[in-house]
């Protein structure tokens, strides 16, 4: 889970923007969907050398729903 409430920020505006992102992520199923993708990846018989392209492609489709 993202947690910006205890971080130091350069500006108050930056803090407000990051808190808005944190609230959005908490209210949407995006974080849970990402966990499911990671579980799917790790359940594979063989991990790809570089899993990031696979994760990005799958997550991009999910993220576009929200």
PQR file of N, CA, C, O and H, with PARSE charges and radii, in Angstrom:
ATOM      1  N   UNK A   1       0.840  -1.175   0.000 -0.4000 1.5000
ATOM      2  CA  UNK A   1       0.000   0.000   0.000 -0.0000 2.0000
ATOM      3  C   UNK A   1       0.886   1.239   0.000  0.5500 1.7000
ATOM      4  O   UNK A   1       1.890   1.303   0.709 -0.5500 1.4000
ATOM      5  N   UNK A   2       0.511   2.184  -0.777 -0.4000 1.5000
ATOM      6  CA  UNK A   2       1.219   3.455  -0.770 -0.0000 2.0000
ATOM      7  C   UNK A   2       0.967   4.163   0.542  0.5500 1.7000
ATOM      8  O   UNK A   2      -0.116   4.048   1.115 -0.5500 1.4000
ATOM      9  H   UNK A   2      -0.304   2.132  -1.353  0.4000 1.0000
ATOM     10  N   UNK A   3       1.950   4.889   1.019 -0.4000 1.5000
ATOM     11  CA  UNK A   3       1.755   5.645   2.251 -0.0000 2.0000
ATOM     12  C   UNK A   3       2.608   6.903   2.195  0.5500 1.7000
ATOM     13  O   UNK A   3       3.807   6.871   2.472 -0.5500 1.4000
ATOM     14  H   UNK A   3       2.830   4.983   0.554  0.4000 1.0000
ATOM     15  N   UNK A   4       1.981   7.995   1.836 -0.4000 1.5000
ATOM     16  CA  UNK A   4       2.702   9.256   1.694 -0.0000 2.0000
ATOM     17  C   UNK A   4       2.579  10.146   2.920  0.5500 1.7000
ATOM     18  O   UNK A   4       3.231  11.187   3.005 -0.5500 1.4000
ATOM     19  H   UNK A   4       1.007   8.021   1.610  0.4000 1.0000
ATOM     20  N   UNK A   5       1.751   9.742   3.861 -0.4000 1.5000
ATOM     21  CA  UNK A   5       1.445  10.642   4.968 -0.0000 2.0000
ATOM     22  C   UNK A   5       2.644  10.975   5.853  0.5500 1.7000
ATOM     23  O   UNK A   5       2.649  12.019   6.505 -0.5500 1.4000
ATOM     24  H   UNK A   5       1.221   8.897   3.792  0.4000 1.0000
ATOM     25  N   UNK A   6       3.656  10.115   5.890 -0.4000 1.5000
ATOM     26  CA  UNK A   6       4.798  10.370   6.762 -0.0000 2.0000
ATOM     27  C   UNK A   6       6.068  10.774   5.991  0.5500 1.7000
ATOM     28  O   UNK A   6       7.140  10.880   6.586 -0.5500 1.4000
ATOM     29  H   UNK A   6       3.653   9.267   5.360  0.4000 1.0000
ATOM     30  N   UNK A   7       5.953  10.993   4.711 -0.4000 1.5000
ATOM     31  CA  UNK A   7       7.105  11.380   3.913 -0.0000 2.0000
ATOM     32  C   UNK A   7       7.327  12.888   3.978  0.5500 1.7000
ATOM     33  O   UNK A   7       6.408  13.665   4.236 -0.5500 1.4000
ATOM     34  H   UNK A   7       5.082  10.907   4.229  0.4000 1.0000
ATOM     35  N   UNK A   8       8.570  13.270   3.737 -0.4000 1.5000
ATOM     36  CA  UNK A   8       8.864  14.696   3.628 -0.0000 2.0000
ATOM     37  C   UNK A   8       8.629  15.116   2.186  0.5500 1.7000
ATOM     38  O   UNK A   8       8.937  14.369   1.257 -0.5500 1.4000
ATOM     39  H   UNK A   8       9.317  12.638   3.527  0.4000 1.0000
ATOM     40  N   UNK A   9       8.087  16.307   2.004 -0.4000 1.5000
ATOM     41  CA  UNK A   9       7.758  16.783   0.671 -0.0000 2.0000
ATOM     42  C   UNK A   9       8.438  18.119   0.411  0.5500 1.7000
ATOM     43  O   UNK A   9       8.690  18.908   1.322 -0.5500 1.4000
ATOM     44  H   UNK A   9       7.838  16.914   2.759  0.4000 1.0000
ATOM     45  N   UNK A  10       8.722  18.341  -0.854 -0.4000 1.5000
ATOM     46  CA  UNK A  10       9.319  19.598  -1.260 -0.0000 2.0000
ATOM     47  C   UNK A  10       8.305  20.721  -1.118  0.5500 1.7000
ATOM     48  O   UNK A  10       8.636  21.806  -0.640 -0.5500 1.4000
ATOM     49  H   UNK A  10       8.518  17.701  -1.595  0.4000 1.0000
ATOM     50  N   UNK A  11       7.086  20.465  -1.529 -0.4000 1.5000
ATOM     51  CA  UNK A  11       6.040  21.489  -1.449 -0.0000 2.0000
ATOM     52  C   UNK A  11       4.753  20.879  -0.915  0.5500 1.7000
ATOM     53  O   UNK A  11       4.556  19.665  -0.966 -0.5500 1.4000
ATOM     54  H   UNK A  11       6.818  19.584  -1.918  0.4000 1.0000
ATOM     55  N   UNK A  12       3.900  21.720  -0.416 -0.4000 1.5000
ATOM     56  CA  UNK A  12       2.576  21.274   0.047 -0.0000 2.0000
ATOM     57  C   UNK A  12       1.745  20.784  -1.138  0.5500 1.7000
ATOM     58  O   UNK A  12       0.953  19.852  -0.996 -0.5500 1.4000
ATOM     59  H   UNK A  12       4.060  22.706  -0.375  0.4000 1.0000
ATOM     60  N   UNK A  13       1.919  21.404  -2.299 -0.4000 1.5000
ATOM     61  CA  UNK A  13       1.203  20.982  -3.504 -0.0000 2.0000
ATOM     62  C   UNK A  13       1.569  19.544  -3.863  0.5500 1.7000
ATOM     63  O   UNK A  13       0.696  18.752  -4.219 -0.5500 1.4000
ATOM     64  H   UNK A  13       2.562  22.161  -2.414  0.4000 1.0000
ATOM     65  N   UNK A  14       2.850  19.205  -3.772 -0.4000 1.5000
ATOM     66  CA  UNK A  14       3.302  17.844  -4.062 -0.0000 2.0000
ATOM     67  C   UNK A  14       2.640  16.863  -3.095  0.5500 1.7000
ATOM     68  O   UNK A  14       2.190  15.792  -3.501 -0.5500 1.4000
ATOM     69  H   UNK A  14       3.559  19.848  -3.483  0.4000 1.0000
ATOM     70  N   UNK A  15       2.583  17.228  -1.838 -0.4000 1.5000
ATOM     71  CA  UNK A  15       1.959  16.368  -0.841 -0.0000 2.0000
ATOM     72  C   UNK A  15       0.494  16.120  -1.186  0.5500 1.7000
ATOM     73  O   UNK A  15       0.027  14.982  -1.135 -0.5500 1.4000
ATOM     74  H   UNK A  15       2.948  18.098  -1.508  0.4000 1.0000
ATOM     75  N   UNK A  16      -0.225  17.171  -1.534 -0.4000 1.5000
ATOM     76  CA  UNK A  16      -1.642  17.045  -1.862 -0.0000 2.0000
ATOM     77  C   UNK A  16      -1.858  16.162  -3.091  0.5500 1.7000
ATOM     78  O   UNK A  16      -2.789  15.357  -3.124 -0.5500 1.4000
ATOM     79  H   UNK A  16       0.154  18.095  -1.575  0.4000 1.0000
ATOM     80  N   UNK A  17      -1.014  16.312  -4.083 -0.4000 1.5000
ATOM     81  CA  UNK A  17      -1.144  15.502  -5.301 -0.0000 2.0000
ATOM     82  C   UNK A  17      -0.882  14.025  -5.012  0.5500 1.7000
ATOM     83  O   UNK A  17      -1.611  13.154  -5.488 -0.5500 1.4000
ATOM     84  H   UNK A  17      -0.258  16.967  -4.056  0.4000 1.0000
ATOM     85  N   UNK A  18       0.161  13.749  -4.230 -0.4000 1.5000
ATOM     86  CA  UNK A  18       0.472  12.362  -3.908 -0.0000 2.0000
ATOM     87  C   UNK A  18      -0.586  11.738  -3.010  0.5500 1.7000
ATOM     88  O   UNK A  18      -0.890  10.553  -3.147 -0.5500 1.4000
ATOM     89  H   UNK A  18       0.753  14.456  -3.843  0.4000 1.0000
ATOM     90  N   UNK A  19      -1.144  12.508  -2.107 -0.4000 1.5000
ATOM     91  CA  UNK A  19      -2.230  11.996  -1.277 -0.0000 2.0000
ATOM     92  C   UNK A  19      -3.472  11.691  -2.120  0.5500 1.7000
ATOM     93  O   UNK A  19      -4.195  10.735  -1.839 -0.5500 1.4000
ATOM     94  H   UNK A  19      -0.898  13.471  -1.996  0.4000 1.0000
ATOM     95  N   UNK A  20      -3.716  12.497  -3.141 -0.4000 1.5000
ATOM     96  CA  UNK A  20      -4.836  12.232  -4.046 -0.0000 2.0000
ATOM     97  C   UNK A  20      -4.613  10.916  -4.792  0.5500 1.7000
ATOM     98  O   UNK A  20      -5.548  10.135  -4.970 -0.5500 1.4000
ATOM     99  H   UNK A  20      -3.129  13.273  -3.369  0.4000 1.0000
ATOM    100  N   UNK A  21      -3.386  10.672  -5.224 -0.4000 1.5000
ATOM    101  CA  UNK A  21      -3.059   9.403  -5.891 -0.0000 2.0000
ATOM    102  C   UNK A  21      -3.249   8.241  -4.920  0.5500 1.7000
ATOM    103  O   UNK A  21      -3.823   7.212  -5.278 -0.5500 1.4000
ATOM    104  H   UNK A  21      -2.626  11.307  -5.079  0.4000 1.0000
ATOM    105  N   UNK A  22      -2.769   8.410  -3.700 -0.4000 1.5000
ATOM    106  CA  UNK A  22      -2.909   7.360  -2.685 -0.0000 2.0000
ATOM    107  C   UNK A  22      -4.388   7.034  -2.445  0.5500 1.7000
ATOM    108  O   UNK A  22      -4.760   5.862  -2.382 -0.5500 1.4000
ATOM    109  H   UNK A  22      -2.303   9.246  -3.410  0.4000 1.0000
ATOM    110  N   UNK A  23      -5.217   8.048  -2.314 -0.4000 1.5000
ATOM    111  CA  UNK A  23      -6.656   7.830  -2.111 -0.0000 2.0000
ATOM    112  C   UNK A  23      -7.284   7.119  -3.294  0.5500 1.7000
ATOM    113  O   UNK A  23      -8.108   6.222  -3.114 -0.5500 1.4000
ATOM    114  H   UNK A  23      -4.915   9.000  -2.365  0.4000 1.0000
ATOM    115  N   UNK A  24      -6.906   7.506  -4.495 -0.4000 1.5000
ATOM    116  CA  UNK A  24      -7.440   6.880  -5.701 -0.0000 2.0000
ATOM    117  C   UNK A  24      -7.092   5.393  -5.736  0.5500 1.7000
ATOM    118  O   UNK A  24      -7.946   4.551  -6.014 -0.5500 1.4000
ATOM    119  H   UNK A  24      -6.236   8.234  -4.642  0.4000 1.0000
ATOM    120  N   UNK A  25      -5.837   5.085  -5.451 -0.4000 1.5000
ATOM    121  CA  UNK A  25      -5.394   3.685  -5.484 -0.0000 2.0000
ATOM    122  C   UNK A  25      -6.117   2.875  -4.415  0.5500 1.7000
ATOM    123  O   UNK A  25      -6.494   1.728  -4.655 -0.5500 1.4000
ATOM    124  H   UNK A  25      -5.143   5.769  -5.225  0.4000 1.0000
ATOM    125  N   UNK A  26      -6.309   3.456  -3.250 -0.4000 1.5000
ATOM    126  CA  UNK A  26      -6.992   2.736  -2.177 -0.0000 2.0000
ATOM    127  C   UNK A  26      -8.460   2.486  -2.502  0.5500 1.7000
ATOM    128  O   UNK A  26      -9.023   1.480  -2.071 -0.5500 1.4000
ATOM    129  H   UNK A  26      -6.002   4.387  -3.055  0.4000 1.0000
ATOM    130  N   UNK A  27      -9.078   3.373  -3.245 -0.4000 1.5000
ATOM    131  CA  UNK A  27     -10.496   3.235  -3.566 -0.0000 2.0000
ATOM    132  C   UNK A  27     -10.747   2.379  -4.800  0.5500 1.7000
ATOM    133  O   UNK A  27     -11.887   1.987  -5.053 -0.5500 1.4000
ATOM    134  H   UNK A  27      -8.620   4.190  -3.596  0.4000 1.0000
ATOM    135  N   UNK A  28      -9.726   2.087  -5.556 -0.4000 1.5000
ATOM    136  CA  UNK A  28      -9.887   1.256  -6.747 -0.0000 2.0000
ATOM    137  C   UNK A  28      -9.241  -0.108  -6.480  0.5500 1.7000
ATOM    138  O   UNK A  28      -8.444  -0.251  -5.553 -0.5500 1.4000
ATOM    139  H   UNK A  28      -8.801   2.405  -5.351  0.4000 1.0000
ATOM    140  N   UNK A  29      -9.583  -1.092  -7.286 -0.4000 1.5000
ATOM    141  CA  UNK A  29      -9.002  -2.425  -7.082 -0.0000 2.0000
ATOM    142  C   UNK A  29      -7.630  -2.598  -7.744  0.5500 1.7000
ATOM    143  O   UNK A  29      -7.167  -3.725  -7.917 -0.5500 1.4000
ATOM    144  H   UNK A  29     -10.230  -0.976  -8.040  0.4000 1.0000
ATOM    145  N   UNK A  30      -6.989  -1.506  -8.109 -0.4000 1.5000
ATOM    146  CA  UNK A  30      -5.729  -1.591  -8.842 -0.0000 2.0000
ATOM    147  C   UNK A  30      -4.652  -2.338  -8.051  0.5500 1.7000
ATOM    148  O   UNK A  30      -3.967  -3.204  -8.596 -0.5500 1.4000
ATOM    149  H   UNK A  30      -7.366  -0.590  -7.968  0.4000 1.0000
ATOM    150  N   UNK A  31      -4.504  -2.006  -6.783 -0.4000 1.5000
ATOM    151  CA  UNK A  31      -3.468  -2.650  -5.977 -0.0000 2.0000
ATOM    152  C   UNK A  31      -3.723  -4.159  -5.859  0.5500 1.7000
ATOM    153  O   UNK A  31      -2.794  -4.959  -5.964 -0.5500 1.4000
ATOM    154  H   UNK A  31      -5.060  -1.302  -6.340  0.4000 1.0000
ATOM    155  N   UNK A  32      -4.960  -4.533  -5.645 -0.4000 1.5000
ATOM    156  CA  UNK A  32      -5.312  -5.956  -5.548 -0.0000 2.0000
ATOM    157  C   UNK A  32      -5.052  -6.664  -6.877  0.5500 1.7000
ATOM    158  O   UNK A  32      -4.550  -7.788  -6.896 -0.5500 1.4000
ATOM    159  H   UNK A  32      -5.716  -3.883  -5.560  0.4000 1.0000
ATOM    160  N   UNK A  33      -5.389  -6.015  -7.974 -0.4000 1.5000
ATOM    161  CA  UNK A  33      -5.142  -6.592  -9.293 -0.0000 2.0000
ATOM    162  C   UNK A  33      -3.647  -6.808  -9.524  0.5500 1.7000
ATOM    163  O   UNK A  33      -3.240  -7.819 -10.097 -0.5500 1.4000
ATOM    164  H   UNK A  33      -5.796  -5.102  -7.959  0.4000 1.0000
ATOM    165  N   UNK A  34      -2.839  -5.858  -9.077 -0.4000 1.5000
ATOM    166  CA  UNK A  34      -1.391  -5.996  -9.239 -0.0000 2.0000
ATOM    167  C   UNK A  34      -0.876  -7.176  -8.414  0.5500 1.7000
ATOM    168  O   UNK A  34      -0.009  -7.920  -8.873 -0.5500 1.4000
ATOM    169  H   UNK A  34      -3.170  -5.037  -8.612  0.4000 1.0000
ATOM    170  N   UNK A  35      -1.399  -7.349  -7.215 -0.4000 1.5000
ATOM    171  CA  UNK A  35      -1.014  -8.502  -6.383 -0.0000 2.0000
ATOM    172  C   UNK A  35      -1.364  -9.808  -7.081  0.5500 1.7000
ATOM    173  O   UNK A  35      -0.586 -10.762  -7.054 -0.5500 1.4000
ATOM    174  H   UNK A  35      -2.103  -6.745  -6.842  0.4000 1.0000
ATOM    175  N   UNK A  36      -2.540  -9.849  -7.708 -0.4000 1.5000
ATOM    176  CA  UNK A  36      -2.948 -11.051  -8.433 -0.0000 2.0000
ATOM    177  C   UNK A  36      -2.020 -11.337  -9.611  0.5500 1.7000
ATOM    178  O   UNK A  36      -1.696 -12.494  -9.879 -0.5500 1.4000
ATOM    179  H   UNK A  36      -3.172  -9.075  -7.731  0.4000 1.0000
ATOM    180  N   UNK A  37      -1.593 -10.292 -10.313 -0.4000 1.5000
ATOM    181  CA  UNK A  37      -0.650 -10.478 -11.412 -0.0000 2.0000
ATOM    182  C   UNK A  37       0.684 -11.031 -10.910  0.5500 1.7000
ATOM    183  O   UNK A  37       1.271 -11.917 -11.530 -0.5500 1.4000
ATOM    184  H   UNK A  37      -1.856  -9.352 -10.095  0.4000 1.0000
ATOM    185  N   UNK A  38       1.149 -10.506  -9.795 -0.4000 1.5000
ATOM    186  CA  UNK A  38       2.407 -10.998  -9.215 -0.0000 2.0000
ATOM    187  C   UNK A  38       2.273 -12.457  -8.806  0.5500 1.7000
ATOM    188  O   UNK A  38       3.199 -13.245  -8.998 -0.5500 1.4000
ATOM    189  H   UNK A  38       0.672  -9.786  -9.291  0.4000 1.0000
ATOM    190  N   UNK A  39       1.133 -12.817  -8.247 -0.4000 1.5000
ATOM    191  CA  UNK A  39       0.881 -14.206  -7.865 -0.0000 2.0000
ATOM    192  C   UNK A  39       0.878 -15.105  -9.091  0.5500 1.7000
ATOM    193  O   UNK A  39       1.453 -16.193  -9.072 -0.5500 1.4000
ATOM    194  H   UNK A  39       0.381 -12.177  -8.091  0.4000 1.0000
ATOM    195  N   UNK A  40       0.231 -14.648 -10.156 -0.4000 1.5000
ATOM    196  CA  UNK A  40       0.208 -15.411 -11.408 -0.0000 2.0000
ATOM    197  C   UNK A  40       1.619 -15.592 -11.957  0.5500 1.7000
ATOM    198  O   UNK A  40       1.990 -16.679 -12.399 -0.5500 1.4000
ATOM    199  H   UNK A  40      -0.235 -13.764 -10.172  0.4000 1.0000
ATOM    200  N   UNK A  41       2.381 -14.538 -11.923 -0.4000 1.5000
ATOM    201  CA  UNK A  41       3.755 -14.603 -12.423 -0.0000 2.0000
ATOM    202  C   UNK A  41       4.584 -15.596 -11.615  0.5500 1.7000
ATOM    203  O   UNK A  41       5.297 -16.421 -12.185 -0.5500 1.4000
ATOM    204  H   UNK A  41       2.079 -13.655 -11.564  0.4000 1.0000
ATOM    205  N   UNK A  42       4.491 -15.520 -10.306 -0.4000 1.5000
ATOM    206  CA  UNK A  42       5.302 -16.387  -9.449 -0.0000 2.0000
ATOM    207  C   UNK A  42       4.819 -17.835  -9.435  0.5500 1.7000
ATOM    208  O   UNK A  42       5.567 -18.728  -9.036 -0.5500 1.4000
ATOM    209  H   UNK A  42       3.912 -14.850  -9.843  0.4000 1.0000
ATOM    210  N   UNK A  43       3.591 -18.081  -9.860 -0.4000 1.5000
ATOM    211  CA  UNK A  43       3.061 -19.440  -9.923 -0.0000 2.0000
ATOM    212  C   UNK A  43       3.483 -20.164 -11.202  0.5500 1.7000
ATOM    213  O   UNK A  43       3.275 -21.372 -11.324 -0.5500 1.4000
ATOM    214  H   UNK A  43       2.983 -17.357 -10.184  0.4000 1.0000
ATOM    215  N   UNK A  44       4.059 -19.455 -12.136 -0.4000 1.5000
ATOM    216  CA  UNK A  44       4.485 -20.062 -13.397 -0.0000 2.0000
ATOM    217  C   UNK A  44       5.581 -21.090 -13.145  0.5500 1.7000
ATOM    218  O   UNK A  44       6.350 -20.972 -12.191 -0.5500 1.4000
ATOM    219  H   UNK A  44       4.228 -18.474 -12.037  0.4000 1.0000
ATOM    220  N   UNK A  45       5.642 -22.091 -14.003 -0.4000 1.5000
ATOM    221  CA  UNK A  45       6.677 -23.116 -13.876 -0.0000 2.0000
ATOM    222  C   UNK A  45       8.074 -22.540 -14.023  0.5500 1.7000
ATOM    223  O   UNK A  45       9.021 -22.994 -13.381 -0.5500 1.4000
ATOM    224  H   UNK A  45       5.017 -22.187 -14.777  0.4000 1.0000
ATOM    225  N   UNK A  46       8.185 -21.545 -14.871 -0.4000 1.5000
ATOM    226  CA  UNK A  46       9.485 -20.925 -15.115 -0.0000 2.0000
ATOM    227  C   UNK A  46       9.299 -19.416 -15.220  0.5500 1.7000
ATOM    228  O   UNK A  46       8.457 -18.937 -15.979 -0.5500 1.4000
ATOM    229  H   UNK A  46       7.416 -21.177 -15.393  0.4000 1.0000
ATOM    230  N   UNK A  47      10.090 -18.676 -14.452 -0.4000 1.5000
ATOM    231  CA  UNK A  47      10.004 -17.222 -14.498 -0.0000 2.0000
ATOM    232  C   UNK A  47      10.731 -16.702 -15.730  0.5500 1.7000
ATOM    233  O   UNK A  47      11.781 -17.231 -16.096 -0.5500 1.4000
ATOM    234  H   UNK A  47      10.774 -19.066 -13.836  0.4000 1.0000
ATOM    235  N   UNK A  48      10.191 -15.675 -16.373 -0.4000 1.5000
ATOM    236  CA  UNK A  48      10.908 -15.085 -17.503 -0.0000 2.0000
ATOM    237  C   UNK A  48      12.177 -14.385 -17.014  0.5500 1.7000
ATOM    238  O   UNK A  48      12.266 -13.961 -15.861 -0.5500 1.4000
ATOM    239  H   UNK A  48       9.339 -15.245 -16.076  0.4000 1.0000
ATOM    240  N   UNK A  49      13.141 -14.275 -17.901 -0.4000 1.5000
ATOM    241  CA  UNK A  49      14.386 -13.594 -17.551 -0.0000 2.0000
ATOM    242  C   UNK A  49      14.104 -12.176 -17.076  0.5500 1.7000
ATOM    243  O   UNK A  49      14.672 -11.716 -16.085 -0.5500 1.4000
ATOM    244  H   UNK A  49      13.069 -14.619 -18.837  0.4000 1.0000
ATOM    245  N   UNK A  50      13.222 -11.489 -17.792 -0.4000 1.5000
ATOM    246  CA  UNK A  50      12.824 -10.133 -17.425 -0.0000 2.0000
ATOM    247  C   UNK A  50      11.298 -10.099 -17.342  0.5500 1.7000
ATOM    248  O   UNK A  50      10.634 -10.046 -18.377 -0.5500 1.4000
ATOM    249  H   UNK A  50      12.760 -11.862 -18.596  0.4000 1.0000
ATOM    250  N   UNK A  51      10.731 -10.127 -16.146 -0.4000 1.5000
ATOM    251  CA  UNK A  51       9.278 -10.182 -16.021 -0.0000 2.0000
ATOM    252  C   UNK A  51       8.578  -8.842 -16.246  0.5500 1.7000
ATOM    253  O   UNK A  51       7.353  -8.802 -16.370 -0.5500 1.4000
ATOM    254  H   UNK A  51      11.270 -10.170 -15.305  0.4000 1.0000
ATOM    255  N   UNK A  52       9.329  -7.757 -16.300 -0.4000 1.5000
ATOM    256  CA  UNK A  52       8.701  -6.436 -16.378 -0.0000 2.0000
ATOM    257  C   UNK A  52       7.870  -6.207 -17.632  0.5500 1.7000
ATOM    258  O   UNK A  52       6.775  -5.655 -17.522 -0.5500 1.4000
ATOM    259  H   UNK A  52      10.323  -7.790 -16.199  0.4000 1.0000
ATOM    260  N   UNK A  53       8.323  -6.597 -18.811 -0.4000 1.5000
ATOM    261  CA  UNK A  53       7.452  -6.400 -19.990 -0.0000 2.0000
ATOM    262  C   UNK A  53       6.122  -7.140 -19.856  0.5500 1.7000
ATOM    263  O   UNK A  53       5.077  -6.611 -20.235 -0.5500 1.4000
ATOM    264  H   UNK A  53       9.212  -7.046 -18.900  0.4000 1.0000
ATOM    265  N   UNK A  54       6.156  -8.350 -19.325 -0.4000 1.5000
ATOM    266  CA  UNK A  54       4.923  -9.108 -19.120 -0.0000 2.0000
ATOM    267  C   UNK A  54       4.014  -8.387 -18.132  0.5500 1.7000
ATOM    268  O   UNK A  54       2.820  -8.226 -18.386 -0.5500 1.4000
ATOM    269  H   UNK A  54       7.005  -8.780 -19.018  0.4000 1.0000
ATOM    270  N   UNK A  55       4.578  -7.953 -17.002 -0.4000 1.5000
ATOM    271  CA  UNK A  55       3.791  -7.244 -15.997 -0.0000 2.0000
ATOM    272  C   UNK A  55       3.216  -5.943 -16.541  0.5500 1.7000
ATOM    273  O   UNK A  55       2.050  -5.630 -16.299 -0.5500 1.4000
ATOM    274  H   UNK A  55       5.548  -8.084 -16.796  0.4000 1.0000
ATOM    275  N   UNK A  56       4.019  -5.192 -17.266 -0.4000 1.5000
ATOM    276  CA  UNK A  56       3.560  -3.908 -17.807 -0.0000 2.0000
ATOM    277  C   UNK A  56       2.417  -4.123 -18.786  0.5500 1.7000
ATOM    278  O   UNK A  56       1.415  -3.410 -18.732 -0.5500 1.4000
ATOM    279  H   UNK A  56       4.965  -5.447 -17.462  0.4000 1.0000
ATOM    280  N   UNK A  57       2.554  -5.089 -19.673 -0.4000 1.5000
ATOM    281  CA  UNK A  57       1.490  -5.345 -20.650 -0.0000 2.0000
ATOM    282  C   UNK A  57       0.187  -5.751 -19.973  0.5500 1.7000
ATOM    283  O   UNK A  57      -0.880  -5.242 -20.317 -0.5500 1.4000
ATOM    284  H   UNK A  57       3.368  -5.668 -19.716  0.4000 1.0000
ATOM    285  N   UNK A  58       0.272  -6.656 -19.023 -0.4000 1.5000
ATOM    286  CA  UNK A  58      -0.928  -7.116 -18.317 -0.0000 2.0000
ATOM    287  C   UNK A  58      -1.542  -5.997 -17.471  0.5500 1.7000
ATOM    288  O   UNK A  58      -2.758  -5.805 -17.470 -0.5500 1.4000
ATOM    289  H   UNK A  58       1.138  -7.070 -18.743  0.4000 1.0000
ATOM    290  N   UNK A  59      -0.697  -5.268 -16.758 -0.4000 1.5000
ATOM    291  CA  UNK A  59      -1.195  -4.237 -15.859 -0.0000 2.0000
ATOM    292  C   UNK A  59      -1.754  -3.048 -16.629  0.5500 1.7000
ATOM    293  O   UNK A  59      -2.682  -2.385 -16.167 -0.5500 1.4000
ATOM    294  H   UNK A  59       0.291  -5.424 -16.758  0.4000 1.0000
ATOM    295  N   UNK A  60      -1.199  -2.784 -17.782 -0.4000 1.5000
ATOM    296  CA  UNK A  60      -1.690  -1.670 -18.600 -0.0000 2.0000
ATOM    297  C   UNK A  60      -3.154  -1.900 -18.986  0.5500 1.7000
ATOM    298  O   UNK A  60      -3.958  -0.968 -18.966 -0.5500 1.4000
ATOM    299  H   UNK A  60      -0.445  -3.323 -18.158  0.4000 1.0000
ATOM    300  N   UNK A  61      -3.487  -3.114 -19.330 -0.4000 1.5000
ATOM    301  CA  UNK A  61      -4.868  -3.445 -19.683 -0.0000 2.0000
ATOM    302  C   UNK A  61      -5.793  -3.230 -18.483  0.5500 1.7000
ATOM    303  O   UNK A  61      -6.889  -2.689 -18.626 -0.5500 1.4000
ATOM    304  H   UNK A  61      -2.834  -3.871 -19.347  0.4000 1.0000
ATOM    305  N   UNK A  62      -5.343  -3.655 -17.308 -0.4000 1.5000
ATOM    306  CA  UNK A  62      -6.134  -3.488 -16.087 -0.0000 2.0000
ATOM    307  C   UNK A  62      -6.270  -2.005 -15.744  0.5500 1.7000
ATOM    308  O   UNK A  62      -7.365  -1.537 -15.429 -0.5500 1.4000
ATOM    309  H   UNK A  62      -4.452  -4.094 -17.192  0.4000 1.0000
ATOM    310  N   UNK A  63      -5.175  -1.276 -15.804 -0.4000 1.5000
ATOM    311  CA  UNK A  63      -5.179   0.137 -15.407 -0.0000 2.0000
ATOM    312  C   UNK A  63      -6.095   0.972 -16.307  0.5500 1.7000
ATOM    313  O   UNK A  63      -6.668   1.960 -15.849 -0.5500 1.4000
ATOM    314  H   UNK A  63      -4.286  -1.656 -16.060  0.4000 1.0000
ATOM    315  N   UNK A  64      -6.238   0.600 -17.547 -0.4000 1.5000
ATOM    316  CA  UNK A  64      -7.087   1.360 -18.458 -0.0000 2.0000
ATOM    317  C   UNK A  64      -8.571   1.272 -18.098  0.5500 1.7000
ATOM    318  O   UNK A  64      -9.373   2.094 -18.541 -0.5500 1.4000
ATOM    319  H   UNK A  64      -5.772  -0.203 -17.919  0.4000 1.0000
ATOM    320  N   UNK A  65      -8.929   0.271 -17.292 -0.4000 1.5000
ATOM    321  CA  UNK A  65     -10.321   0.143 -16.840 -0.0000 2.0000
ATOM    322  C   UNK A  65     -10.681   1.180 -15.794  0.5500 1.7000
ATOM    323  O   UNK A  65     -11.856   1.495 -15.607 -0.5500 1.4000
ATOM    324  H   UNK A  65      -8.277  -0.397 -16.932  0.4000 1.0000
ATOM    325  N   UNK A  66      -9.676   1.715 -15.110 -0.4000 1.5000
ATOM    326  CA  UNK A  66      -9.922   2.615 -13.997 -0.0000 2.0000
ATOM    327  C   UNK A  66      -9.364   3.951 -14.342  0.5500 1.7000
ATOM    328  O   UNK A  66      -9.455   4.883 -13.543 -0.5500 1.4000
ATOM    329  H   UNK A  66      -8.722   1.459 -15.262  0.4000 1.0000
TER
END
